[in-house]
Amino acid sequence: MPKSAMGRTVAPQERQVDTCMWELLDLYAASLLAHPPQKKVNLHDPSDRARILVRLAKWTSPANFRWVAATMRLIEAFHHAGGRRILLVGSCAEYDWSHGLCTEDETPLAPSTIYGACKDACRRMARAYCAEAGLSLLWSRLFFLFGEGEDARRLVPSIADALLGARPPFAVGADAKRDFLDVGQAADACAHLLMSDVEGAINVASGQLTRIEDLVRRIATALDANPNLILGHTPPAPAGPPIIGADVGKLAAAGWRSSHSLSDGLATA
């Protein structure tokens, strides 16, 4: 692992990869239901129509309320343009974390943050709209991701920066357990599910619980750094629930399991 790596935010830019064209669009400002829409790609032009919509929004801020509305506008425009199947990304933050292991059809949904509440609200609205419109909806609930392009303020890059002296060391809840998955594996799982006939909410995670202390030690090993720079600090209070894990039974039944270990993922982050 390069010492400059371990997750950094990558600025979006227009690019073409093989036959895939990427277009930048401000979903806040765009009038997707206009005729023609006020955007570069005309959803009402048969040459631009798509049958599958993948919405990968994830940002923790008060603006999440506006993202819910923007997502619903996008879904409506997609439906009007003849779309058929939608994958939206949810979050483990929708769950009541006091239950520890989260199961799609059993664990209560009781988000404790604006972000989690907006994700849950978006799922409910999208589910109702898609049921009435006859659209197929897949809701992928992501857990604790890491990897290329990650915001430097998140856990894995923050630990790496502290171990490398790029930021002051900080305390972690060493005994807490979380389900970590590298972003490449999460993308592979979502692509697999999208091509299946699975609908509704499904956890996308590794199915393995890792102690935060073990995570710190693995990052330190990858960076040839001293883990005690982090582990030598004691948190003033418990850092969240002791366990936040994912039941991946539905994901396995759909034919997908992670092919990477945590160490494999960290080595390429």
Salt bridges, closest charged atoms under 4 A:
GLU14 OE2 - LYS40 NZ 2.33
GLU94 OE1 - ARG123 NE 3.74
GLU94 OE1 - ARG141 NE 3.07
ASP96 OD2 - HIS99 NE2 3.68
ASP105 OD2 - LYS250 NZ 3.99
ASP120 OD1 - ARG123 NH2 2.96
ASP120 OD2 - ARG124 NE 3.00
GLU150 OE2 - ARG154 NE 3.02
ASP151 OD2 - ARG153 NH2 2.69
ASP161 OD1 - ARG8 NH2 2.59
ASP175 OD1 - ARG211 NH2 2.48
ASP182 OD2 - HIS260 ND1 3.45
GLU213 OE1 - ARG211 NH2 3.02
GLU213 OE2 - ARG217 NE 3.10
ASP214 OD1 - ARG211 NH1 3.81
